[in-house]
Every structure is written in C-alpha cells, then in structure tokens.
Amino acid sequence: MRKFGLIGYPLGHSFSQKYFAAKFSEENIAGCSYDNFPLSSLDSFPDLITSNPDLCGLNVTIPYKADILKYVDETDHIVREIGAANVLKIRREGRKSRIYAYNSDVVGIRDSVLSSFSGRKGTVLILGTGGGSKAVSWTLKNMGFKVLMVSRTRRKGIQGYEEINAKLLEDTDLIVNATPLGMFPDIESKPDIDFSLLDKRHTLFDLVYNPEFTMFLKMGKERGCKIITGLRMLYSQAERSWEIWNDDTL
C-alpha cells in the first residue's frame, strides 16, 4: 500500500482527503490511500515518518509550509526561492529515508489567475505573510505583477492594513487573501480592509476554499468585484502533487 497524506493543524477545514479518495476511486488507482495527519507540533514529524513506513508523499498546509523545511533533506529551486513547501516526497532505502520538498501551490495560483483574471497586470495586494503568501508573491511577480505584501504589523517592505486606502486601491487590480481568515469553522471572519473602497475594477482571490465563497469574496462581490475562489487552486495543486509523487525523475 502506498500511503499519502496531509500534515498541518488543525485539519478540519481540509478537502484534500476527500479529493484524493474520489480521485483514486474514479481513476481506478489501486493500492493507494490518503489520510490526514494533524500535528499540533512539528516536533512529532520525524516520528510520523518512521512509524509509517509505507508513507511516500505528503501535502503540507498551515501553519507549517515554511517551518517544514528544517526537516527535509533536499529542496528544488522554487522552494529555495520562496522559502516554503507544500509537497514532500519520501524516498526510502531500508530504514533510511530522504525527504524532498516541492511547491505545487505555484501551479494552483498560476492556473487560478490565468483562468479567471482578465485585467491588466498592475499592482496586487497580498494579505498575509505566511507560507501561502510567499508562493503567491513568487508566482505573481513571475507573471509580471507588482506585488505589495500586507500584514497586521507594518515593517520594512510590508504594508499595514491601515495603509490600504483609496489612493492605493486606485492602482490595485488584484487582492489576494493568503490568511486563514474566513476558513471553516470561523466563516464570519475576514481581512480588515474597507470594502466600501472596492468596485468593479478590482478582482478578489481567496486561497481559502472551505467555504468556497468566503466572507471576503461575498463582500467583494457585493461591491461589484470579480472573484476567484480557492477551489481551482486546490484542484490544480493537488494534481501537481500527484505528478510529483509519481515522477521518478524528481
């Protein structure tokens, strides 16, 4: 049995297990399973690897996309540039294992934006500074956007939420929520921006996919904004994960 799974904490919001179970069934993929491994601390990660000898691939979600790198043996150039990974490939020889880190989020982000964003490639505001936001920043910069990062704490190179004003939004085309705000079960939460300043010029993209239509997206839509849900990203990055796990050259 080839085992795959997801690590993060908590995992009650995740659709990944359901997605891969359906994939294995619909595509007649035998001898594979996908499980959730909620880890309240990454300190237990080495034990997870040693106690599951059939485990050969993992997805990584919040809050561990950056911190997981100290537990891996090799990273590809994208992970090194971003500083975050969401796919681990485990190769074993006897009792020894080597862990390789990749980032399939970049594929999901690119596919989501290319399929749904038709505006100019101007300024994008990325809300949040965690592992997911690092992948968003890297991807959109490589697509030609000017990226501004936003956090609750203003610091060098990072805007504060209080700086998102009408003037800044005049030059903004895309706003990406890369925080967990709005994620199940806390579905009423949303980023602290003034939605009255938004209009049909703006596109809102939420990496949260459960629920599909977050409060962030709902309020943007009420203002006439175009919206991109997180489901397309989920599906694209999951398929890229599967390709990585099954590509013997990686």
C-alpha positions in Angstrom: 0.0 0.0 0.0 1.3 3.4 -1.0 0.3 6.0 1.6 -0.1 9.7 1.1 -1.5 12.3 3.4 -1.7 15.9 4.7 0.0 17.5 7.7 -1.0 20.7 9.3 -3.0 21.9 12.3 -6.0 21.9 12.5 -7.2 19.9 9.5 -11.0 20.1 10.0 -11.2 22.6 7.0 -9.4 20.4 4.5 -10.9 18.8 1.4 -7.7 17.0 0.4 -8.5 13.6 1.8 -12.0 13.7 0.1 -10.4 14.9 -3.1 -7.8 12.1 -3.3 -10.3 9.4 -2.2 -12.5 10.4 -5.1 -9.5 10.5 -7.5 -8.4 7.0 -6.5 -11.9 5.7 -7.0 -12.8 7.5 -10.3 -9.5 6.7 -11.9 -9.3 3.1 -10.6 -6.0 3.8 -8.8 -5.4 0.7 -6.6 -3.1 0.2 -3.6 -3.2 3.9 -2.5 -4.6 5.7 0.5 -4.6 9.3 1.6 -5.0 10.3 5.3 -5.0 13.4 7.4 -2.2 13.7 10.0 -3.0 16.6 12.3 0.2 17.6 14.0 -0.1 20.1 16.9 3.7 20.4 16.7 6.2 19.7 14.0 8.3 18.1 16.7 6.3 14.9 16.0 7.1 14.9 12.3 10.1 12.6 12.4 8.1 10.0 14.4 5.3 10.2 11.7 7.8 9.3 9.0 9.4 6.4 10.9 6.1 5.0 12.2 4.6 4.9 8.7 7.0 3.0 6.5 4.5 3.0 3.6 4.2 6.8 3.6 5.7 8.1 0.4 4.2 11.6 -0.1 2.7 14.4 2.0 1.0 17.7 1.4 1.7 20.4 3.9 -0.8 23.1 4.9 -1.0 25.9 7.5 0.9 26.6 9.7 3.9 24.5 8.6 4.7 25.4 4.9 7.8 27.4 5.9 8.9 25.6 9.1 8.8 22.1 7.5 11.9 23.0 5.5 14.2 22.3 8.5 13.0 18.7 8.4 13.7 18.0 4.7 16.9 16.8 3.0 16.6 18.4 -0.4 14.6 21.3 -1.9 14.1 22.3 -5.5 15.0 25.8 -6.7 11.4 27.1 -6.4 11.2 26.1 -2.8 14.5 27.7 -2.1 13.4 31.0 -3.7 10.0 31.0 -2.0 11.1 29.7 1.4 8.0 27.4 1.7 6.9 24.0 0.5 3.6 22.2 0.4 4.6 18.9 -1.1 7.0 16.3 0.4 8.3 13.3 -1.5 9.7 10.5 0.7 12.3 8.0 -0.7 13.3 5.1 1.4 16.2 2.7 1.4 15.7 0.1 4.1 15.2 2.0 7.4 16.7 5.2 6.0 14.6 7.9 4.3 15.2 11.1 2.4 12.6 13.8 2.1 12.4 16.1 -0.9 10.4 19.4 -0.8 8.4 21.0 -3.6 5.8 23.7 -4.1 2.7 22.9 -6.1 0.9 26.0 -4.8 2.6 28.0 -7.5 0.8 25.9 -10.2 -2.5 26.3 -8.5 -2.1 30.1 -8.1 -1.0 30.5 -11.7 -3.8 28.4 -13.1 -6.4 30.2 -11.0 -5.3 33.7 -12.0 -4.8 32.8 -15.7 -8.3 31.2 -15.9 -10.2 34.0 -14.2 -8.2 37.3 -14.2 -8.6 39.4 -17.4 -7.4 42.8 -16.1 -4.0 44.4 -16.6 -1.1 43.0 -14.7 -0.7 46.0 -12.4 -0.5 46.0 -8.6 -1.6 43.1 -6.4 -2.1 43.3 -2.7 -1.3 40.1 -0.9 -2.9 39.9 2.5 -0.8 37.8 4.9 2.9 36.9 5.1 2.9 33.2 5.8 3.9 30.2 3.6 1.0 30.6 1.3 1.6 34.3 0.7 5.2 33.5 -0.2 4.1 31.3 -3.0 1.6 33.9 -4.2 4.2 36.6 -4.2 6.7 34.5 -6.1 4.2 33.3 -8.7 2.6 36.7 -9.4 5.9 38.5 -9.6 7.0 36.0 -12.2 3.7 36.7 -14.0 4.5 40.4 -14.2 2.5 41.8 -11.3 3.9 44.5 -8.9 3.4 42.9 -5.5 2.7 44.6 -2.2 2.6 42.5 0.9 0.2 43.4 3.7 0.3 42.4 7.4 -1.3 43.4 10.7 2.2 44.6 11.7 3.8 47.2 9.5 7.5 46.7 8.9 10.1 47.2 6.2 8.8 46.0 2.8 5.4 45.1 4.4 2.3 47.4 4.3 0.0 47.7 7.3 -3.8 47.2 6.8 -4.3 50.8 7.8 -2.4 51.8 4.6 -5.0 50.2 2.3 -6.7 53.5 1.3 -8.5 54.8 -1.7 -5.3 56.1 -3.3 -3.5 52.7 -3.0 -6.6 50.9 -4.3 -6.7 53.2 -7.4 -3.6 51.4 -8.7 -4.6 47.9 -7.4 -6.0 45.3 -9.8 -5.9 42.1 -7.7 -6.3 41.5 -3.9 -5.3 38.0 -2.6 -6.3 36.7 0.8 -3.5 34.5 1.8 -4.5 34.4 5.5 -6.8 31.7 7.2 -9.4 34.4 7.8 -12.9 33.1 6.7 -11.9 29.4 6.9 -14.3 26.9 8.4 -15.4 27.0 11.1 -14.7 30.7 11.6 -16.6 31.6 8.4 -17.7 35.1 9.5 -14.1 36.4 9.8 -12.5 38.4 7.0 -9.4 40.6 6.4 -9.5 44.1 7.9 -10.0 46.2 4.8 -12.5 48.8 3.9 -14.7 47.0 1.4 -16.5 50.3 0.6 -13.4 51.3 -1.3 -13.7 48.4 -3.7 -15.5 48.3 -7.0 -15.7 46.6 -10.4 -12.1 47.5 -11.2 -10.9 45.0 -8.5 -10.6 41.2 -8.6 -10.5 39.3 -5.3 -8.8 35.9 -5.0 -9.1 33.9 -1.8 -6.8 30.9 -1.1 -9.4 29.7 1.4 -11.6 27.1 -0.2 -13.8 25.9 2.7 -16.3 27.6 2.4 -15.9 28.2 -1.4 -17.5 31.7 -1.1 -15.8 33.3 1.9 -17.0 36.5 3.6 -14.1 38.2 1.9 -15.4 37.2 -1.5 -19.0 37.8 -0.7 -18.4 41.3 0.4 -16.2 42.0 -2.6 -18.9 40.6 -5.0 -21.5 43.0 -3.4 -19.2 45.8 -4.4 -19.1 44.6 -8.0 -15.6 42.9 -7.7 -14.8 39.9 -9.8 -13.9 37.0 -7.6 -11.7 33.9 -7.8 -12.5 31.1 -5.3 -9.8 28.8 -3.8 -11.2 25.6 -5.3 -9.4 25.9 -8.6 -6.2 26.3 -6.8 -6.9 23.3 -4.6 -7.6 21.1 -7.5 -4.6 22.3 -9.6 -2.1 22.0 -6.8 -3.4 18.6 -5.8 -2.9 17.2 -9.3 0.6 18.7 -9.4 1.3 17.0 -6.1 0.2 13.6 -7.6 2.5 14.2 -10.6 5.5 14.9 -8.3 4.9 11.8 -6.2 4.8 9.6 -9.3 7.6 11.2 -11.3 10.7 9.1 -10.9 12.9 11.9 -12.2 12.0 14.1 -9.2 
